[in-house]
């Protein structure tokens, strides 16, 4: 059962974001990006208080995703991307993105915190950061 509201166009939009942000990291990397996106919609906290839909989340500016802000959000969603997007919309969580609201690709090691959020782990080149339960219980 879906954990966020999403019609077929929302699913394609999320799939495009997942592809643009993490295609080089394979299915797991794309699922992690999807987790962060879904968490931002569910959270209603911190920088994401006004994020209510997939479109709000994908195109949030400032504070949104690099793909939509730097011009590499142009590829169509493939069937495989759509299947991955449906998995996260239906509540599948993958560590270290399970409760994360942020990820980024540092030049070196992951810092222990980022914007007061704890590092929850690394997948390939990306570090993931989750808020405390007190700051954002809806992502837990």
N, CA, C and O atoms as CSV, one atom per row, in Angstrom:
chain,resi,resn,atom,element,x,y,z
A,1,UNK,N,N,0.833,-1.188,0.000
A,1,UNK,CA,C,0.000,0.000,0.000
A,1,UNK,C,C,0.875,1.247,0.000
A,1,UNK,O,O,1.880,1.305,0.709
A,2,UNK,N,N,0.506,2.216,-0.771
A,2,UNK,CA,C,1.300,3.434,-0.920
A,2,UNK,C,C,1.408,4.210,0.393
A,2,UNK,O,O,0.440,4.332,1.143
A,3,UNK,N,N,2.611,4.730,0.651
A,3,UNK,CA,C,2.815,5.549,1.848
A,3,UNK,C,C,2.673,7.038,1.537
A,3,UNK,O,O,2.567,7.856,2.452
A,4,UNK,N,N,2.669,7.396,0.242
A,4,UNK,CA,C,2.397,8.765,-0.194
A,4,UNK,C,C,1.403,8.701,-1.348
A,4,UNK,O,O,1.281,7.675,-2.017
A,5,UNK,N,N,0.700,9.799,-1.575
A,5,UNK,CA,C,-0.196,9.871,-2.722
A,5,UNK,C,C,0.628,10.063,-3.980
A,5,UNK,O,O,1.516,10.914,-4.038
A,6,UNK,N,N,0.322,9.258,-4.985
A,6,UNK,CA,C,1.058,9.374,-6.241
A,6,UNK,C,C,0.231,8.782,-7.374
A,6,UNK,O,O,-0.184,7.624,-7.323
A,7,UNK,N,N,0.001,9.603,-8.399
A,7,UNK,CA,C,-0.645,9.090,-9.605
A,7,UNK,C,C,0.451,8.635,-10.580
A,7,UNK,O,O,1.635,8.700,-10.250
A,8,UNK,N,N,0.069,8.187,-11.751
A,8,UNK,CA,C,1.057,7.646,-12.692
A,8,UNK,C,C,2.094,8.686,-13.115
A,8,UNK,O,O,3.258,8.351,-13.332
A,9,UNK,N,N,1.674,9.941,-13.230
A,9,UNK,CA,C,2.637,10.993,-13.601
A,9,UNK,C,C,3.613,11.265,-12.458
A,9,UNK,O,O,4.789,11.531,-12.704
A,10,UNK,N,N,3.142,11.202,-11.209
A,10,UNK,CA,C,4.022,11.359,-10.052
A,10,UNK,C,C,5.060,10.245,-10.015
A,10,UNK,O,O,6.235,10.489,-9.738
A,11,UNK,N,N,4.624,9.028,-10.295
A,11,UNK,CA,C,5.547,7.883,-10.298
A,11,UNK,C,C,6.633,8.103,-11.347
A,11,UNK,O,O,7.811,7.870,-11.074
A,12,UNK,N,N,6.254,8.545,-12.534
A,12,UNK,CA,C,7.241,8.807,-13.593
A,12,UNK,C,C,8.195,9.933,-13.191
A,12,UNK,O,O,9.392,9.869,-13.471
A,13,UNK,N,N,7.664,10.955,-12.539
A,13,UNK,CA,C,8.497,12.077,-12.102
A,13,UNK,C,C,9.517,11.609,-11.067
A,13,UNK,O,O,10.695,11.953,-11.156
A,14,UNK,N,N,9.070,10.833,-10.094
A,14,UNK,CA,C,9.996,10.293,-9.098
A,14,UNK,C,C,11.014,9.380,-9.770
A,14,UNK,O,O,12.199,9.436,-9.441
A,15,UNK,N,N,10.582,8.557,-10.687
A,15,UNK,CA,C,11.492,7.661,-11.407
A,15,UNK,C,C,12.561,8.448,-12.164
A,15,UNK,O,O,13.732,8.067,-12.163
A,16,UNK,N,N,12.162,9.535,-12.802
A,16,UNK,CA,C,13.139,10.392,-13.508
A,16,UNK,C,C,14.160,10.970,-12.539
A,16,UNK,O,O,15.352,11.015,-12.841
A,17,UNK,N,N,13.688,11.416,-11.364
A,17,UNK,CA,C,14.599,11.971,-10.365
A,17,UNK,C,C,15.590,10.906,-9.893
A,17,UNK,O,O,16.793,11.156,-9.812
A,18,UNK,N,N,15.079,9.735,-9.589
A,18,UNK,CA,C,15.938,8.653,-9.122
A,18,UNK,C,C,16.999,8.319,-10.161
A,18,UNK,O,O,18.159,8.090,-9.818
A,19,UNK,N,N,16.607,8.292,-11.419
A,19,UNK,CA,C,17.556,8.007,-12.496
A,19,UNK,C,C,18.593,9.116,-12.618
A,19,UNK,O,O,19.790,8.846,-12.720
A,20,UNK,N,N,18.139,10.345,-12.609
A,20,UNK,CA,C,19.053,11.477,-12.786
A,20,UNK,C,C,20.064,11.578,-11.645
A,20,UNK,O,O,21.226,11.916,-11.872
A,21,UNK,N,N,19.627,11.289,-10.427
A,21,UNK,CA,C,20.508,11.437,-9.270
A,21,UNK,C,C,21.424,10.244,-9.039
A,21,UNK,O,O,22.501,10.403,-8.464
A,22,UNK,N,N,21.019,9.040,-9.477
A,22,UNK,CA,C,21.802,7.874,-9.048
A,22,UNK,C,C,21.874,6.733,-10.053
A,22,UNK,O,O,22.158,5.601,-9.660
A,23,UNK,N,N,21.633,6.982,-11.307
A,23,UNK,CA,C,21.692,5.897,-12.282
A,23,UNK,C,C,23.023,5.147,-12.210
A,23,UNK,O,O,23.057,3.925,-12.352
A,24,UNK,N,N,24.105,5.869,-11.994
A,24,UNK,CA,C,25.424,5.237,-11.951
A,24,UNK,C,C,25.601,4.342,-10.725
A,24,UNK,O,O,26.539,3.547,-10.674
A,25,UNK,N,N,24.718,4.463,-9.745
A,25,UNK,CA,C,24.787,3.637,-8.536
A,25,UNK,C,C,23.837,2.443,-8.590
A,25,UNK,O,O,23.641,1.762,-7.584
A,26,UNK,N,N,23.255,2.189,-9.743
A,26,UNK,CA,C,22.412,1.014,-9.913
A,26,UNK,C,C,21.084,1.100,-9.171
A,26,UNK,O,O,20.700,2.149,-8.653
A,27,UNK,N,N,20.403,-0.027,-9.139
A,27,UNK,CA,C,19.074,-0.064,-8.524
A,27,UNK,C,C,19.095,0.360,-7.061
A,27,UNK,O,O,18.224,1.110,-6.622
A,28,UNK,N,N,20.082,-0.112,-6.304
A,28,UNK,CA,C,20.143,0.247,-4.885
A,28,UNK,C,C,20.317,1.745,-4.711
A,28,UNK,O,O,19.638,2.349,-3.881
A,29,UNK,N,N,21.199,2.347,-5.463
A,29,UNK,CA,C,21.396,3.794,-5.369
A,29,UNK,C,C,20.134,4.552,-5.730
A,29,UNK,O,O,19.806,5.556,-5.098
A,30,UNK,N,N,19.428,4.080,-6.741
A,30,UNK,CA,C,18.190,4.742,-7.138
A,30,UNK,C,C,17.117,4.578,-6.066
A,30,UNK,O,O,16.357,5.513,-5.810
A,31,UNK,N,N,17.041,3.404,-5.435
A,31,UNK,CA,C,16.089,3.215,-4.335
A,31,UNK,C,C,16.412,4.141,-3.167
A,31,UNK,O,O,15.504,4.661,-2.518
A,32,UNK,N,N,17.685,4.346,-2.900
A,32,UNK,CA,C,18.087,5.247,-1.815
A,32,UNK,C,C,17.634,6.675,-2.090
A,32,UNK,O,O,17.137,7.348,-1.187
A,33,UNK,N,N,17.796,7.141,-3.311
A,33,UNK,CA,C,17.309,8.480,-3.677
A,33,UNK,C,C,15.791,8.534,-3.513
A,33,UNK,O,O,15.251,9.522,-3.016
A,34,UNK,N,N,15.117,7.483,-3.927
A,34,UNK,CA,C,13.669,7.423,-3.746
A,34,UNK,C,C,13.277,7.481,-2.286
A,34,UNK,O,O,12.299,8.141,-1.936
A,35,UNK,N,N,14.027,6.795,-1.418
A,35,UNK,CA,C,13.758,6.867,0.021
A,35,UNK,C,C,13.848,8.289,0.527
A,35,UNK,O,O,12.976,8.744,1.268
A,36,UNK,N,N,14.894,8.994,0.136
A,36,UNK,CA,C,15.054,10.384,0.574
A,36,UNK,C,C,13.878,11.229,0.092
A,36,UNK,O,O,13.335,12.030,0.853
A,37,UNK,N,N,13.486,11.057,-1.157
A,37,UNK,CA,C,12.356,11.817,-1.691
A,37,UNK,C,C,11.062,11.543,-0.954
A,37,UNK,O,O,10.354,12.477,-0.577
A,38,UNK,N,N,10.745,10.282,-0.744
A,38,UNK,CA,C,9.519,9.920,-0.021
A,38,UNK,C,C,9.577,10.447,1.405
A,38,UNK,O,O,8.576,10.946,1.920
A,39,UNK,N,N,10.741,10.342,2.055
A,39,UNK,CA,C,10.877,10.860,3.417
A,39,UNK,C,C,10.626,12.362,3.481
A,39,UNK,O,O,10.049,12.854,4.451
A,40,UNK,N,N,11.050,13.086,2.464
A,40,UNK,CA,C,10.817,14.536,2.456
A,40,UNK,C,C,9.324,14.848,2.377
A,40,UNK,O,O,8.863,15.821,2.974
A,41,UNK,N,N,8.575,14.043,1.655
A,41,UNK,CA,C,7.124,14.245,1.565
A,41,UNK,C,C,6.458,13.837,2.878
A,41,UNK,O,O,5.593,14.552,3.385
A,42,UNK,N,N,6.850,12.716,3.418
A,42,UNK,CA,C,6.261,12.225,4.664
A,42,UNK,C,C,6.616,13.089,5.862
A,42,UNK,O,O,5.812,13.265,6.777
A,43,UNK,N,N,7.837,13.630,5.845
A,43,UNK,CA,C,8.386,14.276,7.028
A,43,UNK,C,C,7.641,15.485,7.537
A,43,UNK,O,O,7.338,15.570,8.727
A,44,UNK,N,N,7.338,16.430,6.653
A,44,UNK,CA,C,6.713,17.668,7.100
A,44,UNK,C,C,7.538,18.380,8.159
A,44,UNK,O,O,6.981,19.015,9.055
A,45,UNK,N,N,8.845,18.282,8.069
A,45,UNK,CA,C,9.721,18.831,9.097
A,45,UNK,C,C,10.920,19.535,8.458
A,45,UNK,O,O,11.177,19.420,7.259
A,46,UNK,N,N,11.627,20.256,9.295
A,46,UNK,CA,C,12.859,20.940,8.900
A,46,UNK,C,C,12.660,21.724,7.603
A,46,UNK,O,O,11.733,22.529,7.513
A,47,UNK,N,N,13.502,21.508,6.605
A,47,UNK,CA,C,13.400,22.252,5.343
A,47,UNK,C,C,12.260,21.772,4.450
A,47,UNK,O,O,12.072,22.293,3.351
A,48,UNK,N,N,11.505,20.790,4.913
A,48,UNK,CA,C,10.511,20.142,4.062
A,48,UNK,C,C,9.081,20.292,4.606
A,48,UNK,O,O,8.211,19.476,4.303
A,49,UNK,N,N,8.848,21.320,5.395
A,49,UNK,CA,C,7.523,21.550,5.995
A,49,UNK,C,C,6.432,21.759,4.953
A,49,UNK,O,O,5.284,21.377,5.179
A,50,UNK,N,N,6.768,22.351,3.833
A,50,UNK,CA,C,5.766,22.658,2.807
A,50,UNK,C,C,5.790,21.694,1.623
A,50,UNK,O,O,5.196,21.971,0.581
A,51,UNK,N,N,6.464,20.584,1.783
A,51,UNK,CA,C,6.526,19.590,0.717
A,51,UNK,C,C,5.355,18.627,0.909
A,51,UNK,O,O,5.319,17.873,1.882
A,52,UNK,N,N,4.409,18.654,-0.009
A,52,UNK,CA,C,3.183,17.862,0.124
A,52,UNK,C,C,2.976,16.848,-1.011
A,52,UNK,O,O,2.110,15.978,-0.923
A,53,UNK,N,N,3.772,16.968,-2.065
A,53,UNK,CA,C,3.561,16.117,-3.228
A,53,UNK,C,C,4.903,15.757,-3.859
A,53,UNK,O,O,5.939,16.335,-3.530
A,54,UNK,N,N,4.860,14.800,-4.762
A,54,UNK,CA,C,6.071,14.418,-5.491
A,54,UNK,C,C,6.614,15.625,-6.248
A,54,UNK,O,O,7.820,15.872,-6.238
A,55,UNK,N,N,5.744,16.370,-6.895
A,55,UNK,CA,C,6.188,17.544,-7.650
A,55,UNK,C,C,6.836,18.585,-6.734
A,55,UNK,O,O,7.880,19.139,-7.075
A,56,UNK,N,N,6.227,18.857,-5.572
A,56,UNK,CA,C,6.831,19.793,-4.607
A,56,UNK,C,C,8.241,19.340,-4.251
A,56,UNK,O,O,9.172,20.144,-4.217
A,57,UNK,N,N,8.388,18.054,-3.987
A,57,UNK,CA,C,9.670,17.504,-3.562
A,57,UNK,C,C,10.700,17.574,-4.685
A,57,UNK,O,O,11.826,18.019,-4.462
A,58,UNK,N,N,10.333,17.145,-5.871
A,58,UNK,CA,C,11.281,17.093,-6.985
A,58,UNK,C,C,11.783,18.485,-7.349
A,58,UNK,O,O,12.967,18.667,-7.635
A,59,UNK,N,N,10.886,19.465,-7.338
A,59,UNK,CA,C,11.262,20.805,-7.805
A,59,UNK,C,C,11.507,21.811,-6.685
A,59,UNK,O,O,11.551,23.013,-6.945
A,60,UNK,N,N,11.669,21.347,-5.447
A,60,UNK,CA,C,11.943,22.268,-4.343
A,60,UNK,C,C,13.202,23.076,-4.641
A,60,UNK,O,O,14.234,22.532,-5.034
A,61,UNK,N,N,13.090,24.389,-4.443
A,61,UNK,CA,C,14.217,25.280,-4.682
A,61,UNK,C,C,14.045,26.514,-3.813
A,61,UNK,O,O,13.035,27.207,-3.932
A,62,UNK,N,N,14.993,26.804,-2.953
A,62,UNK,CA,C,16.263,26.121,-2.714
A,62,UNK,C,C,16.059,24.873,-1.851
A,62,UNK,O,O,14.964,24.605,-1.356
A,63,UNK,N,N,17.129,24.137,-1.694
A,63,UNK,CA,C,17.126,22.983,-0.814
A,63,UNK,C,C,16.736,21.687,-1.469
A,63,UNK,O,O,16.622,20.664,-0.793
A,64,UNK,N,N,16.527,21.703,-2.769
A,64,UNK,CA,C,16.075,20.501,-3.458
A,64,UNK,C,C,17.203,19.669,-4.023
A,64,UNK,O,O,18.305,19.630,-3.477
A,65,UNK,N,N,16.915,19.017,-5.104
A,65,UNK,CA,C,17.861,18.087,-5.713
A,65,UNK,C,C,18.689,18.764,-6.798
A,65,UNK,O,O,18.195,19.600,-7.554
A,66,UNK,N,N,19.947,18.384,-6.854
A,66,UNK,CA,C,20.880,18.951,-7.818
A,66,UNK,C,C,20.454,18.680,-9.263
A,66,UNK,O,O,20.636,19.533,-10.132
A,67,UNK,N,N,19.899,17.521,-9.518
A,67,UNK,CA,C,19.524,17.154,-10.891
A,67,UNK,C,C,18.560,18.157,-11.506
A,67,UNK,O,O,18.702,18.510,-12.676
A,68,UNK,N,N,17.592,18.615,-10.742
A,68,UNK,CA,C,16.600,19.540,-11.290
A,68,UNK,C,C,17.135,20.965,-11.356
A,68,UNK,O,O,16.624,21.787,-12.118
A,69,UNK,N,N,18.149,21.259,-10.569
A,69,UNK,CA,C,18.682,22.616,-10.524
A,69,UNK,C,C,19.877,22.823,-11.441
A,69,UNK,O,O,20.200,23.959,-11.786
A,70,UNK,N,N,20.535,21.744,-11.838
A,70,UNK,CA,C,21.752,21.873,-12.646
A,70,UNK,C,C,21.625,21.288,-14.041
A,70,UNK,O,O,22.620,21.146,-14.752
A,71,UNK,N,N,20.406,20.947,-14.436
A,71,UNK,CA,C,20.174,20.621,-15.833
A,71,UNK,C,C,20.367,19.189,-16.277
A,71,UNK,O,O,20.383,18.941,-17.483
A,72,UNK,N,N,20.513,18.229,-15.379
A,72,UNK,CA,C,20.618,16.862,-15.876
A,72,UNK,C,C,19.390,16.027,-15.515
A,72,UNK,O,O,19.477,14.816,-15.314
A,73,UNK,N,N,18.262,16.694,-15.439
A,73,UNK,CA,C,16.976,16.051,-15.176
A,73,UNK,C,C,16.169,16.082,-16.470
A,73,UNK,O,O,15.159,16.781,-16.556
A,74,UNK,N,N,16.605,15.334,-17.464
A,74,UNK,CA,C,15.983,15.441,-18.776
A,74,UNK,C,C,15.602,14.084,-19.376
A,74,UNK,O,O,14.883,14.032,-20.374
A,75,UNK,N,N,16.073,12.997,-18.783
A,75,UNK,CA,C,15.809,11.690,-19.367
A,75,UNK,C,C,14.422,11.176,-18.978
A,75,UNK,O,O,13.943,11.424,-17.872
A,76,UNK,N,N,13.807,10.481,-19.875
A,76,UNK,CA,C,12.496,9.887,-19.600
A,76,UNK,C,C,12.653,8.722,-18.625
A,76,UNK,O,O,13.719,8.115,-18.528
A,77,UNK,N,N,11.588,8.429,-17.917
A,77,UNK,CA,C,11.576,7.277,-17.017
A,77,UNK,C,C,11.432,6.001,-17.838
A,77,UNK,O,O,10.560,5.899,-18.700
A,78,UNK,N,N,12.290,5.043,-17.562
A,78,UNK,CA,C,12.192,3.733,-18.188
A,78,UNK,C,C,11.288,2.841,-17.324
A,78,UNK,O,O,11.023,3.158,-16.165
A,79,UNK,N,N,10.825,1.743,-17.888
A,79,UNK,CA,C,9.974,0.823,-17.121
A,79,UNK,C,C,10.675,0.344,-15.853
A,79,UNK,O,O,10.044,0.227,-14.803
A,80,UNK,N,N,11.961,0.069,-15.943
A,80,UNK,CA,C,12.704,-0.389,-14.758
A,80,UNK,C,C,12.759,0.703,-13.689
A,80,UNK,O,O,12.697,0.404,-12.497
A,81,UNK,N,N,12.877,1.971,-14.110
A,81,UNK,CA,C,12.888,3.092,-13.161
A,81,UNK,C,C,11.519,3.235,-12.495
A,81,UNK,O,O,11.428,3.497,-11.296
A,82,UNK,N,N,10.469,3.062,-13.276
A,82,UNK,CA,C,9.104,3.162,-12.756
A,82,UNK,C,C,8.854,2.061,-11.720
A,82,UNK,O,O,8.224,2.310,-10.692
A,83,UNK,N,N,9.340,0.861,-11.984
A,83,UNK,CA,C,9.189,-0.224,-11.000
A,83,UNK,C,C,9.890,0.133,-9.689
A,83,UNK,O,O,9.346,-0.112,-8.612
A,84,UNK,N,N,11.087,0.708,-9.770
A,84,UNK,CA,C,11.811,1.120,-8.566
A,84,UNK,C,C,11.057,2.222,-7.825
A,84,UNK,O,O,10.947,2.181,-6.600
A,85,UNK,N,N,10.542,3.195,-8.554
A,85,UNK,CA,C,9.786,4.278,-7.929
A,85,UNK,C,C,8.558,3.728,-7.210
A,85,UNK,O,O,8.244,4.167,-6.103
A,86,UNK,N,N,7.872,2.792,-7.812
A,86,UNK,CA,C,6.708,2.180,-7.162
A,86,UNK,C,C,7.100,1.459,-5.877
A,86,UNK,O,O,6.334,1.452,-4.913
A,87,UNK,N,N,8.257,0.866,-5.854
A,87,UNK,CA,C,8.709,0.166,-4.643
A,87,UNK,C,C,8.857,1.130,-3.469
A,87,UNK,O,O,8.424,0.817,-2.360
A,88,UNK,N,N,9.462,2.297,-3.694
A,88,UNK,CA,C,9.623,3.236,-2.573
A,88,UNK,C,C,8.301,3.909,-2.228
A,88,UNK,O,O,8.043,4.189,-1.057
A,89,UNK,N,N,7.466,4.171,-3.216
A,89,UNK,CA,C,6.137,4.736,-2.949
A,89,UNK,C,C,5.322,3.761,-2.098
A,89,UNK,O,O,4.501,4.179,-1.281
A,90,UNK,N,N,5.548,2.486,-2.288
A,90,UNK,CA,C,4.846,1.465,-1.512
A,90,UNK,C,C,5.530,1.142,-0.183
A,90,UNK,O,O,5.156,0.186,0.496
A,91,UNK,N,N,6.531,1.942,0.184
A,91,UNK,CA,C,7.097,1.842,1.523
A,91,UNK,C,C,8.390,1.079,1.674
A,91,UNK,O,O,8.864,0.921,2.798
A,92,UNK,N,N,8.985,0.596,0.596
A,92,UNK,CA,C,10.255,-0.115,0.735
A,92,UNK,C,C,11.344,0.857,1.162
A,92,UNK,O,O,11.513,1.923,0.569
A,93,UNK,N,N,12.082,0.472,2.201
A,93,UNK,CA,C,13.174,1.306,2.694
A,93,UNK,C,C,14.474,0.529,2.608
A,93,UNK,O,O,14.523,-0.670,2.880
A,94,UNK,N,N,15.525,1.236,2.223
A,94,UNK,CA,C,16.838,0.628,2.047
A,94,UNK,C,C,17.852,1.422,2.871
A,94,UNK,O,O,17.941,2.643,2.745
A,95,UNK,N,N,18.609,0.726,3.710
A,95,UNK,CA,C,19.650,1.381,4.493
A,95,UNK,C,C,20.797,1.780,3.566
A,95,UNK,O,O,21.146,1.000,2.680
A,96,UNK,N,N,21.390,2.941,3.728
A,96,UNK,CA,C,21.291,3.924,4.798
A,96,UNK,C,C,20.317,5.077,4.518
A,96,UNK,O,O,20.360,6.109,5.189
A,97,UNK,N,N,19.448,4.895,3.532
A,97,UNK,CA,C,18.486,5.947,3.199
A,97,UNK,C,C,17.142,5.791,3.887
A,97,UNK,O,O,16.237,6.595,3.666
A,98,UNK,N,N,17.003,4.777,4.709
A,98,UNK,CA,C,15.708,4.448,5.316
A,98,UNK,C,C,14.986,5.638,5.929
A,98,UNK,O,O,13.788,5.817,5.710
A,99,UNK,N,N,15.699,6.447,6.691
A,99,UNK,CA,C,15.111,7.597,7.370
A,99,UNK,C,C,15.765,8.906,6.953
A,99,UNK,O,O,15.533,9.944,7.573
A,100,UNK,N,N,16.568,8.862,5.922
A,100,UNK,CA,C,17.367,10.019,5.521
A,100,UNK,C,C,16.537,11.091,4.812
A,100,UNK,O,O,15.586,10.797,4.088
A,101,UNK,N,N,16.927,12.330,5.045
A,101,UNK,CA,C,16.360,13.481,4.344
A,101,UNK,C,C,17.372,14.115,3.398
A,101,UNK,O,O,17.006,14.930,2.551
A,102,UNK,N,N,18.630,13.751,3.536
A,102,UNK,CA,C,19.692,14.352,2.732
A,102,UNK,C,C,20.686,13.288,2.289
A,102,UNK,O,O,20.875,12.274,2.962
A,103,UNK,N,N,21.303,13.530,1.167
A,103,UNK,CA,C,22.474,12.771,0.743
A,103,UNK,C,C,23.329,13.705,-0.091
A,103,UNK,O,O,22.824,14.642,-0.708
A,104,UNK,N,N,24.603,13.448,-0.104
A,104,UNK,CA,C,25.480,14.179,-1.010
A,104,UNK,C,C,26.732,13.369,-1.247
A,104,UNK,O,O,26.995,12.372,-0.575
A,105,UNK,N,N,27.502,13.827,-2.227
A,105,UNK,CA,C,28.712,13.134,-2.654
A,105,UNK,C,C,29.913,13.974,-2.248
A,105,UNK,O,O,30.252,14.939,-2.933
A,106,UNK,N,N,30.565,13.620,-1.138
A,106,UNK,CA,C,31.723,14.398,-0.701
A,106,UNK,C,C,32.976,14.029,-1.494
A,106,UNK,O,O,33.032,12.985,-2.144
A,107,UNK,N,N,33.961,14.891,-1.428
A,107,UNK,CA,C,35.234,14.606,-2.087
A,107,UNK,C,C,35.996,13.511,-1.343
A,107,UNK,O,O,36.788,12.783,-1.942
A,108,UNK,N,N,35.756,13.397,-0.038
A,108,UNK,CA,C,36.465,12.397,0.765
A,108,UNK,C,C,35.502,11.603,1.625
A,108,UNK,O,O,34.473,11.117,1.156
A,109,UNK,N,N,35.859,11.483,2.896
A,109,UNK,CA,C,35.032,10.734,3.841
A,109,UNK,C,C,33.734,11.465,4.149
A,109,UNK,O,O,33.636,12.680,3.975
A,110,UNK,N,N,32.752,10.722,4.602
A,110,UNK,CA,C,31.484,11.312,5.038
A,110,UNK,C,C,31.709,12.029,6.367
A,110,UNK,O,O,32.332,11.469,7.269
A,111,UNK,N,N,31.214,13.254,6.499
A,111,UNK,CA,C,31.297,13.903,7.800
A,111,UNK,C,C,30.320,13.229,8.770
A,111,UNK,O,O,29.330,12.643,8.332
A,112,UNK,N,N,30.584,13.302,10.075
A,112,UNK,CA,C,29.689,12.642,11.035
A,112,UNK,C,C,28.291,13.263,11.098
A,112,UNK,O,O,27.319,12.573,11.406
A,113,UNK,N,N,28.189,14.548,10.809
A,113,UNK,CA,C,26.891,15.218,10.755
A,113,UNK,C,C,26.875,16.169,9.569
A,113,UNK,O,O,27.921,16.558,9.048
A,114,UNK,N,N,25.675,16.532,9.156
A,114,UNK,CA,C,25.498,17.508,8.087
A,114,UNK,C,C,24.209,18.243,8.390
A,114,UNK,O,O,23.141,17.637,8.468
A,115,UNK,N,N,24.311,19.560,8.562
A,115,UNK,CA,C,23.156,20.369,8.961
A,115,UNK,C,C,22.450,19.752,10.172
A,115,UNK,O,O,21.225,19.630,10.194
A,116,UNK,N,N,23.231,19.372,11.164
A,116,UNK,CA,C,22.741,18.793,12.423
A,116,UNK,C,C,22.032,17.459,12.252
A,116,UNK,O,O,21.275,17.050,13.132
A,117,UNK,N,N,22.255,16.782,11.156
A,117,UNK,CA,C,21.679,15.458,10.956
A,117,UNK,C,C,22.809,14.429,10.954
A,117,UNK,O,O,23.873,14.650,10.375
A,118,UNK,N,N,22.556,13.313,11.608
A,118,UNK,CA,C,23.580,12.284,11.759
A,118,UNK,C,C,23.815,11.523,10.462
A,118,UNK,O,O,22.886,11.236,9.706
A,119,UNK,N,N,25.080,11.205,10.228
A,119,UNK,CA,C,25.429,10.352,9.097
A,119,UNK,C,C,24.917,8.952,9.416
A,119,UNK,O,O,25.234,8.391,10.465
A,120,UNK,N,N,24.127,8.398,8.509
A,120,UNK,CA,C,23.597,7.053,8.712
A,120,UNK,C,C,24.348,6.026,7.881
A,120,UNK,O,O,24.110,4.826,8.013
A,121,UNK,N,N,25.240,6.480,7.037
A,121,UNK,CA,C,26.037,5.545,6.263
A,121,UNK,C,C,26.334,6.060,4.873
A,121,UNK,O,O,25.926,7.152,4.478
A,122,UNK,N,N,27.046,5.244,4.161
A,122,UNK,CA,C,27.472,5.578,2.807
A,122,UNK,C,C,27.086,4.438,1.877
A,122,UNK,O,O,27.171,3.262,2.234
A,123,UNK,N,N,26.664,4.812,0.684
A,123,UNK,CA,C,26.492,3.826,-0.381
A,123,UNK,C,C,27.281,4.355,-1.568
A,123,UNK,O,O,26.980,5.415,-2.116
A,124,UNK,N,N,28.295,3.593,-1.951
A,124,UNK,CA,C,29.222,3.997,-3.004
A,124,UNK,C,C,29.734,5.405,-2.733
A,124,UNK,O,O,30.423,5.616,-1.735
A,125,UNK,N,N,29.422,6.372,-3.586
A,125,UNK,CA,C,29.983,7.715,-3.427
A,125,UNK,C,C,29.135,8.644,-2.565
A,125,UNK,O,O,29.574,9.747,-2.240
A,126,UNK,N,N,27.930,8.222,-2.187
A,126,UNK,CA,C,27.003,9.125,-1.496
A,126,UNK,C,C,26.887,8.834,0.000
A,126,UNK,O,O,26.814,7.681,0.423
A,127,UNK,N,N,26.873,9.909,0.785
A,127,UNK,CA,C,26.671,9.841,2.231
A,127,UNK,C,C,25.221,10.221,2.519
A,127,UNK,O,O,24.672,11.111,1.869
A,128,UNK,N,N,24.601,9.551,3.487
A,128,UNK,CA,C,23.204,9.783,3.834
A,128,UNK,C,C,23.089,10.292,5.260
A,128,UNK,O,O,23.846,9.890,6.144
A,129,UNK,N,N,22.120,11.191,5.469
A,129,UNK,CA,C,21.967,11.859,6.753
A,129,UNK,C,C,20.507,11.878,7.165
A,129,UNK,O,O,19.623,12.233,6.386
A,130,UNK,N,N,20.275,11.481,8.429
A,130,UNK,CA,C,18.921,11.388,8.963
A,130,UNK,C,C,18.738,12.326,10.137
A,130,UNK,O,O,19.662,12.532,10.924
A,131,UNK,N,N,17.540,12.902,10.259
A,131,UNK,CA,C,17.257,13.761,11.409
A,131,UNK,C,C,17.050,12.901,12.649
A,131,UNK,O,O,16.899,11.683,12.555
A,132,UNK,N,N,17.046,13.537,13.792
A,132,UNK,CA,C,16.702,12.813,15.008
A,132,UNK,C,C,15.204,12.499,14.999
A,132,UNK,O,O,14.423,13.150,14.304
A,133,UNK,N,N,14.828,11.510,15.766
A,133,UNK,CA,C,13.408,11.165,15.870
A,133,UNK,C,C,12.612,12.362,16.389
A,133,UNK,O,O,11.492,12.607,15.942
A,134,UNK,N,N,13.187,13.101,17.326
A,134,UNK,CA,C,12.516,14.264,17.916
A,134,UNK,C,C,12.257,15.368,16.872
A,134,UNK,O,O,11.224,16.036,16.909
A,135,UNK,N,N,13.200,15.544,15.952
A,135,UNK,CA,C,13.055,16.581,14.937
A,135,UNK,C,C,12.098,16.190,13.804
A,135,UNK,O,O,11.494,17.055,13.170
A,136,UNK,N,N,11.967,14.889,13.559
A,136,UNK,CA,C,11.170,14.466,12.408
A,136,UNK,C,C,10.650,13.036,12.596
A,136,UNK,O,O,11.108,12.127,11.904
A,137,UNK,N,N,9.720,12.822,13.503
A,137,UNK,CA,C,9.251,11.463,13.790
A,137,UNK,C,C,8.562,10.778,12.612
A,137,UNK,O,O,8.536,9.548,12.552
A,138,UNK,N,N,8.004,11.543,11.677
A,138,UNK,CA,C,7.253,10.935,10.575
A,138,UNK,C,C,8.109,10.122,9.617
A,138,UNK,O,O,7.568,9.332,8.843
A,139,UNK,N,N,9.433,10.289,9.644
A,139,UNK,CA,C,10.286,9.500,8.750
A,139,UNK,C,C,10.750,8.207,9.408
A,139,UNK,O,O,11.483,7.426,8.801
A,140,UNK,N,N,10.327,7.982,10.642
A,140,UNK,CA,C,10.695,6.752,11.363
A,140,UNK,C,C,9.530,5.797,11.456
A,140,UNK,O,O,9.662,4.715,12.029
